[in-house]
Amino acid sequence: MSAASGAEAIRLNVGAGSDRGLRRMLNEDAYLADGTMFVVADGMGGHEAGEVASRICVETMRDYVASHELGAHELEQLIARADARIRAAAASRAGTTVSGAALVSERGVPYWLVFNVGDSRTYRLHKGRLEQISVDHSEVQELLEAGRITAQEALVHPRRHVVTRALGTGEDNQPDFWMVPVEPGDRIMICSDGLTSEVSNDHIYTILTSLSRPQDAVDSLIQAALRSGGRDNITVVVIDADGLQDDPEDASTAPRQEDTTTLPRLAAPGEPASEEDDR
């Protein structure tokens, strides 16, 4: 597929897939991989409630981006709209995490507008290094940041599935945003925690760097999670962006920033409510 961003035509090569795993009766994940918006939503609440929440989230975003351009402000409003629709449909009995990336233009320069609520994740493979762009909204992440547990302890912590932000439930539904320049050779990966709970970052890195086709990488990552136990739903989206101008004299006059820029939340909610995701 191709998408215009400013004066540049960005060719996107995309792979996507989802599997209910080996222990779940339903797949409560949903994803969007179309046009310039890429989203993974991981529903929680059990039975059909989580499935409804994730589906509403993805449908709300899909319907909007079909006829509107996005920026951080518009995307925050869109996420708030999805939250309200989930609450109306499920009476706060269900929720969903959401993470993703939208291809946007800033002064004619293409960027990934990365967003996150909860513990689904967005990664970037950049110059041979796999980096997690999003930051988990979870009790374990807070313990890590406070220095009370190590990264290894976080992998097996009994509270590792407790999220502190979600759509459709709790008091905190505010997204975080990052502006990431679109660079030649970069690969974006978005996933639910059904992947990262089963497959190490080193293994994810090996797969992403050894398979050139995004769909092959997606299929291999899902199979790796299943071989490791498949205890949760598994959803993965992988995007490669090509067709960028490498000659700085031919590019837009707006400079490309080397570092990821974090955008602050536009509104400060009350104290976050912890939610145990039923995944």
GUROGU-503096 format. One line per field, with one value per atom (N, C-alpha, C): residue number from 1; residue in one letter; atom name; y, x, z. Coordinates in steps of 0.2 Angstrom, whole numbers, plus 5000, padded with zeros to 4 digits. Each point is the difference from the previous one (the first is absolute). Layout:
residues N
num	(NUM ...);
residuo	(A ...);
atomo	(CA ...);
yy	(Y ...);
xx	(X ...);
zz	(Z ...);
***
This chain:
residues 279
num	(1 1 1 2 2 2 3 3 3 4 4 4 5 5 5 6 6 6 7 7 7 8 8 8 9 9 9 10 10 10 11 11 11 12 12 12 13 13 13 14 14 14 15 15 15 16 16 16 17 17 17 18 18 18 19 19 19 20 20 20 21 21 21 22 22 22 23 23 23 24 24 24 25 25 25 26 26 26 27 27 27 28 28 28 29 29 29 30 30 30 31 31 31 32 32 32 33 33 33 34 34 34 35 35 35 36 36 36 37 37 37 38 38 38 39 39 39 40 40 40 41 41 41 42 42 42 43 43 43 44 44 44 45 45 45 46 46 46 47 47 47 48 48 48 49 49 49 50 50 50 51 51 51 52 52 52 53 53 53 54 54 54 55 55 55 56 56 56 57 57 57 58 58 58 59 59 59 60 60 60 61 61 61 62 62 62 63 63 63 64 64 64 65 65 65 66 66 66 67 67 67 68 68 68 69 69 69 70 70 70 71 71 71 72 72 72 73 73 73 74 74 74 75 75 75 76 76 76 77 77 77 78 78 78 79 79 79 80 80 80 81 81 81 82 82 82 83 83 83 84 84 84 85 85 85 86 86 86 87 87 87 88 88 88 89 89 89 90 90 90 91 91 91 92 92 92 93 93 93 94 94 94 95 95 95 96 96 96 97 97 97 98 98 98 99 99 99 100 100 100 101 101 101 102 102 102 103 103 103 104 104 104 105 105 105 106 106 106 107 107 107 108 108 108 109 109 109 110 110 110 111 111 111 112 112 112 113 113 113 114 114 114 115 115 115 116 116 116 117 117 117 118 118 118 119 119 119 120 120 120 121 121 121 122 122 122 123 123 123 124 124 124 125 125 125 126 126 126 127 127 127 128 128 128 129 129 129 130 130 130 131 131 131 132 132 132 133 133 133 134 134 134 135 135 135 136 136 136 137 137 137 138 138 138 139 139 139 140 140 140 141 141 141 142 142 142 143 143 143 144 144 144 145 145 145 146 146 146 147 147 147 148 148 148 149 149 149 150 150 150 151 151 151 152 152 152 153 153 153 154 154 154 155 155 155 156 156 156 157 157 157 158 158 158 159 159 159 160 160 160 161 161 161 162 162 162 163 163 163 164 164 164 165 165 165 166 166 166 167 167 167 168 168 168 169 169 169 170 170 170 171 171 171 172 172 172 173 173 173 174 174 174 175 175 175 176 176 176 177 177 177 178 178 178 179 179 179 180 180 180 181 181 181 182 182 182 183 183 183 184 184 184 185 185 185 186 186 186 187 187 187 188 188 188 189 189 189 190 190 190 191 191 191 192 192 192 193 193 193 194 194 194 195 195 195 196 196 196 197 197 197 198 198 198 199 199 199 200 200 200 201 201 201 202 202 202 203 203 203 204 204 204 205 205 205 206 206 206 207 207 207 208 208 208 209 209 209 210 210 210 211 211 211 212 212 212 213 213 213 214 214 214 215 215 215 216 216 216 217 217 217 218 218 218 219 219 219 220 220 220 221 221 221 222 222 222 223 223 223 224 224 224 225 225 225 226 226 226 227 227 227 228 228 228 229 229 229 230 230 230 231 231 231 232 232 232 233 233 233 234 234 234 235 235 235 236 236 236 237 237 237 238 238 238 239 239 239 240 240 240 241 241 241 242 242 242 243 243 243 244 244 244 245 245 245 246 246 246 247 247 247 248 248 248 249 249 249 250 250 250 251 251 251 252 252 252 253 253 253 254 254 254 255 255 255 256 256 256 257 257 257 258 258 258 259 259 259 260 260 260 261 261 261 262 262 262 263 263 263 264 264 264 265 265 265 266 266 266 267 267 267 268 268 268 269 269 269 270 270 270 271 271 271 272 272 272 273 273 273 274 274 274 275 275 275 276 276 276 277 277 277 278 278 278 279 279 279);
residuo	(M M M S S S A A A A A A S S S G G G A A A E E E A A A I I I R R R L L L N N N V V V G G G A A A G G G S S S D D D R R R G G G L L L R R R R R R M M M L L L N N N E E E D D D A A A Y Y Y L L L A A A D D D G G G T T T M M M F F F V V V V V V A A A D D D G G G M M M G G G G G G H H H E E E A A A G G G E E E V V V A A A S S S R R R I I I C C C V V V E E E T T T M M M R R R D D D Y Y Y V V V A A A S S S H H H E E E L L L G G G A A A H H H E E E L L L E E E Q Q Q L L L I I I A A A R R R A A A D D D A A A R R R I I I R R R A A A A A A A A A A A A S S S R R R A A A G G G T T T T T T V V V S S S G G G A A A A A A L L L V V V S S S E E E R R R G G G V V V P P P Y Y Y W W W L L L V V V F F F N N N V V V G G G D D D S S S R R R T T T Y Y Y R R R L L L H H H K K K G G G R R R L L L E E E Q Q Q I I I S S S V V V D D D H H H S S S E E E V V V Q Q Q E E E L L L L L L E E E A A A G G G R R R I I I T T T A A A Q Q Q E E E A A A L L L V V V H H H P P P R R R R R R H H H V V V V V V T T T R R R A A A L L L G G G T T T G G G E E E D D D N N N Q Q Q P P P D D D F F F W W W M M M V V V P P P V V V E E E P P P G G G D D D R R R I I I M M M I I I C C C S S S D D D G G G L L L T T T S S S E E E V V V S S S N N N D D D H H H I I I Y Y Y T T T I I I L L L T T T S S S L L L S S S R R R P P P Q Q Q D D D A A A V V V D D D S S S L L L I I I Q Q Q A A A A A A L L L R R R S S S G G G G G G R R R D D D N N N I I I T T T V V V V V V V V V I I I D D D A A A D D D G G G L L L Q Q Q D D D D D D P P P E E E D D D A A A S S S T T T A A A P P P R R R Q Q Q E E E D D D T T T T T T T T T L L L P P P R R R L L L A A A A A A P P P G G G E E E P P P A A A S S S E E E E E E D D D D D D R R R);
atomo	(N CA C N CA C N CA C N CA C N CA C N CA C N CA C N CA C N CA C N CA C N CA C N CA C N CA C N CA C N CA C N CA C N CA C N CA C N CA C N CA C N CA C N CA C N CA C N CA C N CA C N CA C N CA C N CA C N CA C N CA C N CA C N CA C N CA C N CA C N CA C N CA C N CA C N CA C N CA C N CA C N CA C N CA C N CA C N CA C N CA C N CA C N CA C N CA C N CA C N CA C N CA C N CA C N CA C N CA C N CA C N CA C N CA C N CA C N CA C N CA C N CA C N CA C N CA C N CA C N CA C N CA C N CA C N CA C N CA C N CA C N CA C N CA C N CA C N CA C N CA C N CA C N CA C N CA C N CA C N CA C N CA C N CA C N CA C N CA C N CA C N CA C N CA C N CA C N CA C N CA C N CA C N CA C N CA C N CA C N CA C N CA C N CA C N CA C N CA C N CA C N CA C N CA C N CA C N CA C N CA C N CA C N CA C N CA C N CA C N CA C N CA C N CA C N CA C N CA C N CA C N CA C N CA C N CA C N CA C N CA C N CA C N CA C N CA C N CA C N CA C N CA C N CA C N CA C N CA C N CA C N CA C N CA C N CA C N CA C N CA C N CA C N CA C N CA C N CA C N CA C N CA C N CA C N CA C N CA C N CA C N CA C N CA C N CA C N CA C N CA C N CA C N CA C N CA C N CA C N CA C N CA C N CA C N CA C N CA C N CA C N CA C N CA C N CA C N CA C N CA C N CA C N CA C N CA C N CA C N CA C N CA C N CA C N CA C N CA C N CA C N CA C N CA C N CA C N CA C N CA C N CA C N CA C N CA C N CA C N CA C N CA C N CA C N CA C N CA C N CA C N CA C N CA C N CA C N CA C N CA C N CA C N CA C N CA C N CA C N CA C N CA C N CA C N CA C N CA C N CA C N CA C N CA C N CA C N CA C N CA C N CA C N CA C N CA C N CA C N CA C N CA C N CA C N CA C N CA C N CA C N CA C N CA C N CA C N CA C N CA C N CA C N CA C N CA C N CA C N CA C N CA C N CA C N CA C N CA C N CA C N CA C N CA C N CA C N CA C N CA C N CA C N CA C N CA C N CA C N CA C N CA C N CA C N CA C N CA C N CA C N CA C N CA C N CA C N CA C N CA C N CA C N CA C N CA C N CA C N CA C N CA C N CA C N CA C N CA C N CA C N CA C N CA C N CA C N CA C N CA C N CA C N CA C N CA C N CA C N CA C N CA C N CA C N CA C N CA C);
yy	(4994 5006 5006 5006 5006 5005 5005 5006 5006 5006 5006 5003 5003 5003 5007 5005 5006 4999 5002 5000 4993 4995 4994 4994 4996 4994 4994 4998 4995 4993 4995 4994 4995 4998 4996 4993 4995 4993 4998 4996 4999 4992 4998 4993 5000 4996 5000 4993 4999 4993 5000 4995 5000 4992 4998 4993 5000 4996 5000 4996 4997 4996 4993 4997 4993 4999 5005 4999 5005 5004 5005 4997 5001 4998 5005 5006 5005 5005 5003 5005 5006 5003 5007 5006 4998 5005 5002 5006 5003 5004 5001 5004 5004 5005 5004 5001 4998 5001 5002 5006 5002 5008 5002 5007 5002 5005 5003 4999 4996 4999 4992 4999 4993 5000 4995 5000 4992 4999 4994 5001 4997 5001 4993 5000 4994 5000 4997 5001 4996 5002 4997 5001 4995 5000 4993 4995 4993 5000 4993 4999 5004 5003 5004 5007 5002 5007 5003 4997 5002 5001 4995 5000 5006 5001 5006 5007 5000 5006 5001 4995 5001 5001 4997 5001 5007 5003 5007 5005 4998 5005 5000 4994 5000 5003 4998 5003 5007 5003 5007 5004 4997 5003 4999 4994 4999 5004 5001 5004 5008 5002 5007 5002 4995 5002 4999 4996 5000 5006 5005 5007 5006 4999 5005 4999 5006 5000 5000 4998 4999 5004 5003 5003 4997 5003 4997 5002 5006 5003 4996 4999 4996 4993 4997 4993 4999 5005 5000 5000 5005 5000 4993 4997 4994 4994 5000 4995 5001 5007 5001 4998 5001 4998 4992 4996 4993 4998 5003 4999 5001 5005 5002 4994 4998 4995 4994 4998 4994 5000 5005 5001 4999 5003 5000 4993 4996 4994 4994 5001 4995 5002 5006 5002 4999 5002 5000 4993 4995 4993 4997 5004 4998 5005 4999 5005 4997 5005 4997 5005 4997 5004 5002 5004 5002 5003 4998 5003 5000 5005 5000 5006 5000 5006 5002 5007 5003 5004 4999 5003 5008 5005 5006 5005 5006 5005 5006 5001 5006 5005 5006 5004 4997 4995 4997 4994 4998 4995 4994 4994 4994 4998 4999 4997 4995 4995 4996 5003 5001 5002 4994 4998 4994 5002 4996 5001 4994 5000 4995 5001 4995 5000 4992 4999 4993 4997 4993 4997 4996 5001 4998 5005 4998 5004 5001 5006 5001 5001 4996 5000 5003 5002 5002 4996 4997 4997 5006 5003 5006 4999 5000 4999 4994 4994 4994 5000 5004 5000 5000 4995 5000 5004 5005 5004 5000 5000 5001 5007 5003 5007 5001 4996 5001 4998 5003 4998 4997 4994 4997 5004 5000 5002 4994 4998 4994 5001 4996 5000 4998 4995 4998 5005 5004 5005 5006 5001 5005 4997 4994 4997 5000 4999 5000 5007 5005 5007 5002 4997 5002 4996 4996 4996 4994 4998 4995 4993 4999 4994 5001 4994 5000 4998 5001 4998 4993 4996 4993 4998 5003 4999 5002 5005 5003 4994 4996 4995 4995 4999 4995 5002 5007 5003 4998 4998 4998 5006 5006 5006 5003 4996 5002 5002 4997 5001 5006 5003 5005 5007 5003 5006 5006 5006 5006 5005 4998 5004 4996 5001 4996 5004 4998 5003 4996 5004 4997 4998 5001 4998 5004 5000 5004 5008 5003 5008 5003 4996 5003 4997 5004 4997 5005 5004 5004 4997 5001 4997 5004 4997 5004 4999 5006 5000 5001 4998 5001 5001 5005 5002 4996 4996 4996 5001 5003 5001 4993 5001 4994 5000 4994 5000 4994 5000 4995 4994 4994 4994 4998 5005 4999 4995 4996 4996 5001 5001 5001 4993 4998 4995 5002 4998 5001 4993 4999 4993 5001 4995 4999 4996 5000 4997 4992 4997 4993 4998 5005 4999 5001 5006 5002 4996 4997 4995 4994 4998 4993 5000 5006 5000 5005 4999 5005 5005 5006 5005 4998 4996 4997 4996 4995 4996 5004 5005 5005 5003 5003 5003 4995 4994 4995 4999 5000 4999 5006 5006 5006 5001 4998 5002 4994 4995 4994 4999 5003 4999 5007 5000 5007 5002 4995 5001 5001 5006 5001 4994 4997 4995 4994 4998 4994 5002 5006 5001 5000 5002 4999 4993 4996 4993 4996 5002 4997 5002 5006 5002 4997 4999 4997 4993 4996 4993 5000 5004 5000 5001 5004 5001 4993 4997 4994 4994 5000 4995 5001 5006 5002 4999 4998 4999 5002 5006 5003 5001 5003 5000 5006 5004 5006 5001 5004 5002 5004 4999 5002 5004 5007 5004 5004 5000 5004 5003 5006 5004 5003 4999 5002 5004 5006 5005 5002 5000 5003 5005 5006 5006 5001 5000 5001 5006 5002 5005 5007 5000 5006 5003 5007 5003 5000 4997 5000 5006 5004 5006 5006 5002 5006 5006 5001 5006 4999 4994 4999 4999 5000 4999 5007 4999 5006 5005 5006 5004 4999 4997 4999 4994 5001 4995 4993 4995 4994 4999 4999 5000 4992 5000 4993 4997 5004 4997 5000 4995 4999 5006 5003 5006 4997 5001 4998 5006 4999 5005 5000 5005 4999 4999 4997 4999 5007 5001 5006 5002 4995 5001 4995 5003 4996 4997 4993 4997 5000 4997 4998 4994 4998 4994 4994 4997 4994 4994 4997 4994 4993 4996 4994 4995 4997 4995 4994 4994 4994 4997 5000 4997 4993 4998 4993 4996 5000 4998 4994);
xx	(5004 4996 5004 4998 5004 4996 5003 4997 5004 4996 5004 5001 5006 5001 5004 4997 5003 5001 5006 5002 5003 5000 5003 4995 5002 4995 5004 4996 5003 4997 5004 4997 5001 4994 5000 4999 5004 5000 4997 4995 4997 4998 5001 4998 4996 4995 4996 4996 4999 4997 4998 4996 4997 4999 5001 4998 4997 4995 4997 5005 5005 5005 4997 5004 4998 4996 4998 4997 4993 4999 4995 4994 4994 4994 4999 5001 4998 5007 5000 5005 4997 5002 4998 5004 5005 5004 4997 5002 4997 5006 5000 5006 4997 5004 4998 5007 5000 5006 4998 4999 4997 5001 5002 5001 5007 4999 5005 4999 4996 4998 5001 5004 5002 4999 4995 4998 5000 5001 4999 4996 4995 4995 5000 5001 5000 4994 4994 4995 5000 4997 5000 4993 4999 4993 4997 5003 4997 4994 4999 4994 5000 4995 5000 5001 5001 5000 5007 5005 5007 5000 4997 4999 4996 4995 4996 5004 5004 5003 5006 5004 5005 4997 4995 4997 4997 4997 4997 5006 5005 5006 5003 5001 5003 4995 4993 4995 5000 5000 5000 5005 5006 5006 5000 4998 5000 4995 4994 4995 5002 5004 5002 5005 5005 5006 4998 4995 4998 4999 4998 4998 5003 5005 5003 5007 5004 5007 5001 5005 5002 5006 4999 5006 4999 5004 5000 4993 4998 4994 4994 4999 4995 5000 5006 5000 4998 5002 4998 4992 4997 4993 4997 5003 4998 5000 5005 5001 4995 4998 4995 4993 4999 4994 4999 5006 4999 4999 5003 4999 4992 4997 4993 4996 5001 4996 5001 5006 5001 4996 5000 4996 4993 4997 4993 4998 5004 4998 5001 5005 5002 4999 4997 4999 5006 5006 5006 5001 4997 5002 5006 5002 5006 5004 5006 5005 5004 5005 5005 5006 5006 5006 5000 5004 5001 5007 5003 5007 5000 5004 5000 5004 5000 5004 4996 4999 4997 5006 4999 5005 4997 5004 4998 5005 4998 5005 5001 5006 5001 5005 4997 5004 5003 4996 5002 5004 5002 5004 4996 5001 4996 5003 4995 5001 4995 5003 4995 4997 4994 4997 4998 5004 4999 4996 4995 4996 4999 4998 4999 4996 4996 4996 5000 5003 5001 5006 5000 5007 5000 4996 5002 5006 5004 5006 5002 5004 5002 5008 5003 5007 5003 5006 5003 5007 5001 5007 5003 5005 5004 5007 5003 5008 5002 4997 5002 4998 4996 4999 4992 4998 4992 4999 4996 4998 4993 4997 4993 4999 4995 4999 4994 4995 4995 5002 4997 5002 4993 5001 4994 4997 4994 4996 4998 5004 4999 5003 4998 5003 5007 5001 5007 5005 4998 5004 5001 4995 5001 5005 5000 5005 5007 5001 5006 5003 4996 5002 5002 4997 5002 5006 5002 5006 4999 4993 4998 5001 5000 5001 5005 5003 5004 4996 5003 4996 4999 5004 4999 4995 4999 4995 4993 5000 4994 4997 5004 4997 4996 5001 4996 4996 5000 4997 4992 4997 4993 4995 5003 4995 5002 5003 5003 4994 4994 4994 4996 5001 4996 5002 4995 5002 4997 5003 4998 4996 5000 4996 4997 4993 4997 4994 4998 4994 4994 4994 4994 4999 5005 5000 5005 4999 5004 5000 5004 5000 5005 5005 5005 5000 4998 5000 5004 5005 5004 5005 5001 5006 5006 5006 5006 5002 5004 5001 5008 5002 5007 5001 5004 5001 5006 5000 5006 5001 5006 5001 5000 4997 5000 5007 5004 5007 5000 5004 5001 5003 4997 5002 4997 4997 4996 4995 4998 4995 4996 4993 4996 4996 5000 4996 4996 4993 4995 4997 5000 4997 4997 4996 4996 5005 4999 5005 5000 4995 5000 5007 5003 5007 5005 5000 5006 5000 4995 5000 5003 5000 5002 5007 5002 5006 5004 5007 5004 5002 5002 5002 5006 5004 5006 4997 4995 4997 4996 4996 4997 5004 5006 5005 5003 5001 5003 4995 4993 4995 5000 4999 4999 5006 5006 5006 5002 4996 5002 4995 4994 4995 4998 5001 4999 4993 4996 4993 4996 4996 4997 4995 4996 4996 5003 5006 5004 5002 5002 5002 4994 4994 4994 4999 5000 4998 5005 5006 5006 4999 4998 5000 4994 4994 4994 5002 5003 5002 5005 5005 5004 4996 4995 4996 4996 4998 4996 5005 5006 5005 5002 4999 5002 4995 4994 4994 4994 5000 4994 4994 5002 4995 4995 5001 4996 4999 4995 4999 5007 5001 5006 4999 5002 4998 5007 5002 5006 4998 5003 5000 5007 5002 5007 5000 5003 5000 5007 5001 5006 4998 5004 4999 5006 4998 5005 4998 5005 4998 5002 5004 5002 5006 5001 5005 5006 5006 5006 5004 5000 5004 4997 5003 4998 4998 5004 4998 4994 4997 4994 4994 5002 4994 4997 4995 4997 5005 4999 5004 4999 4995 4999 5005 5004 5005 4997 5003 4998 5004 4996 5003 5002 5006 5003 4997 4998 4997 4992 4998 4993 4997 4995 4997 4994 4999 4995 4995 4994 4995 4996 5000 4996 4993 4997 4992 4997 4995 4997 4995 4998 4996 5003 4999 5002 4994 4999 4995 5001 4995 5001 5004 5000 5005 4998 5005 4998 4997 4996 4997 5003 5002 5003 4995 5001 4996 5003 4998 5003 4997 5004 4998 4999 4994 4998 5002 5007 5003 5004);
zz	(5000 5000 5000 4998 5001 5003 5003 5003 4999 4998 5000 5006 5002 5006 4998 5000 4997 4993 4998 4993 4998 5005 4999 4999 4996 5000 5004 5005 5004 4998 4998 4999 5006 5002 5007 4998 5002 5000 5007 5000 5006 5001 5006 5002 5006 5001 5006 5001 5006 5002 5007 5002 5007 5001 5006 5001 5007 5002 5006 5005 4998 5005 5001 5005 5001 5006 5004 5006 5001 4995 5001 4995 5002 4996 4995 5001 4996 4998 4995 4998 5002 5005 5002 4997 4996 4997 4993 4998 4994 4997 4994 4997 4993 4999 4994 4996 4994 4996 4993 4999 4994 4999 4994 4999 5003 5005 5003 5008 5002 5007 5002 5005 5002 5008 5002 5007 5002 5006 5004 5006 5001 5006 5003 5007 5004 5005 4998 5005 5006 5005 5007 5003 5004 5003 5000 4996 5000 4995 4999 4996 4993 4998 4994 5001 5007 5001 4997 5001 4998 4992 4997 4993 4997 5004 4998 5000 5006 5001 4995 4998 4996 4993 4998 4993 5000 5005 4999 5000 5003 5000 4993 4997 4993 4995 5001 4995 5000 5006 5001 4996 5001 4997 4992 4998 4993 4996 5003 4997 5000 5005 5000 4995 5000 4995 4993 4999 4993 4996 5004 4997 5003 5005 5004 5000 5001 5001 5008 5002 5007 5002 5006 5004 5007 5005 5007 5003 4999 5003 4997 4994 4997 5002 5001 5002 5007 5004 5007 5001 4996 5000 4997 4995 4997 5006 5003 5006 5005 5002 5004 4998 4993 4997 5001 4999 5000 5007 5005 5007 5002 4998 5001 4997 4994 4997 5003 5003 5003 5007 5003 5007 4999 4994 4999 4998 4996 4998 5005 5005 5004 5008 5001 5007 5004 4998 5003 5003 4997 5002 4996 4995 4996 4998 4998 4998 4995 4997 4996 5000 4999 4999 4993 4998 4993 4999 4995 4998 4992 4997 4993 4998 4993 4997 4994 4999 4994 4996 4993 4996 4999 5002 5000 4997 4998 4997 5005 5001 5004 4996 4998 4995 4994 4998 4994 5001 5006 5002 5003 4997 5003 5007 5004 5007 5002 5004 5004 5006 5000 5007 5004 5004 5004 5006 5002 5006 5004 5006 5005 5006 5001 5006 5003 5005 5003 4998 4999 5000 4993 4995 4994 4998 4995 4999 4992 4999 4994 5000 4995 5000 4994 4999 4994 5000 4994 4998 4996 5003 4997 5001 4994 4999 5004 4999 5003 5008 5002 5008 5000 5005 5001 5006 5000 5005 5001 5007 5001 5001 4995 5000 5006 5000 5005 5007 5005 5007 5003 5003 5003 5005 5000 5006 5004 5005 5004 5006 5005 5007 5000 4995 5000 4997 4995 4998 5005 5004 5006 5005 5001 5005 4997 4993 4997 5000 4999 5000 5007 5005 5007 5002 4996 5002 5005 5001 5005 4997 4993 4997 4994 4998 4994 4994 4994 4994 5000 5002 5001 5004 5006 5005 4997 4996 4997 4995 4997 4995 5004 5006 5004 5006 5000 5006 5000 5006 5000 4998 5000 4998 4993 4996 4994 4995 5001 4995 5003 5005 5003 4996 4997 4996 5004 4999 5004 4996 4993 4995 4995 4999 4995 4997 4994 4997 5003 5001 5002 5007 5004 5007 5004 5007 5004 4999 5003 5000 4996 4997 4996 4993 4995 4994 4995 5003 4996 4996 4994 4996 5001 4999 4999 4993 4997 4993 5000 4994 4998 4992 4998 4993 4998 4996 4998 4992 4998 4993 4996 4994 4996 4996 5002 4997 4995 4995 4995 5004 4999 5003 5007 5003 5006 4999 5006 5000 5006 5000 5006 5001 5007 5002 5005 5000 5005 5002 5006 5003 5006 5001 5007 5004 5007 5005 4999 4996 4999 4996 4996 4997 5005 5004 5004 5006 5002 5006 4999 4994 4998 4996 4997 4996 5002 5001 5003 4994 5003 4995 4995 5003 4996 4994 5001 4995 4995 5003 4996 4995 5002 4996 4995 5002 4995 4994 5002 4994 4996 5003 4996 4996 5002 4996 4994 5001 4996 4994 5001 4995 4997 4993 4997 4999 4998 4999 5007 5001 5006 5002 4995 5001 5003 4997 5002 5008 5001 5007 5005 4998 5004 5001 4995 5001 5004 5000 5004 5007 5001 5007 5004 4996 5003 5001 4996 5001 5006 5001 5005 5007 5000 5006 5002 4994 5001 5003 4997 5002 5007 5003 5007 5005 4997 5005 4997 4997 4997 5005 5006 5006 4999 4995 4999 4993 4998 4993 4997 4994 4997 4994 5000 4994 4999 4993 4998 4993 5000 4994 4999 4994 4998 4994 5000 4994 4998 4994 4997 4996 5000 4996 4995 4994 4994 4996 4996 4995 5003 5005 5003 4997 5000 4997 5004 4998 5004 4999 4995 4999 5003 5006 5003 4996 4995 4995 4997 4999 4996 5005 5007 5005 5001 5004 5003 5004 5000 5004 5007 5003 5007 5001 5006 5001 5003 4999 5003 5007 5005 5007 5001 5003 5001 5006 5005 5006 5000 5003 5001 5004 4998 5004 5004 5006 5004 5001 4998 5001 5007 5004 5006 4999 5005 5000 5000 4996 5000 5005 5004 5006 5006 5006 5006 5003 5000 5004 5007 5003 5007 5002 5006 5001 4996 4997 4996 5004 4997 5003 4997 5004 4998 4998 4994 4997 4999 5002 4999 4993 4995 4994 5000 4997 5001 4993 4999 4994 5001);
***
